[in-house]
Amino acid sequence: MSNLSEKELQNLKEQLEKEAGELEAQFGVVSKTPEMGSDVESDFSEEADEAEELSNNLGMQDTLKSRLQDIEAALDKMAQGKYGKCEKCGMDIEPEVLKANPESRLCKMCKA
Ligand SMILES: [Zn+2]
């Protein structure tokens, strides 16, 4: 478990749920399950090529979708008691990082 207090965790959870709700409203997705482990990295270069063909609107949808997936992943981890661990090095993510950005997946060091 992370070095967050029960109360801080609860606050972050509420923040995440609120954000997820707002994003879903923007995105128009209600009950679609995100494709977990989708090719996030290769997506990036492919999208660069297709970028010219894509409208801004589509790019916006992608941004919303990936943020929503991050938030859902964070909520998932909370449910499993694994929240607050860096996905890269396995260390606790600094509380100030989580407070600024509750869906963070990486600690300060790995992000840098
Ligand atoms: Zn790390």
Residues whose N, C-alpha, C, O or C-beta is under 5 A from the ligand:
A	BS01	ZN	C86 K88 C89 G90 L106 C107 C110
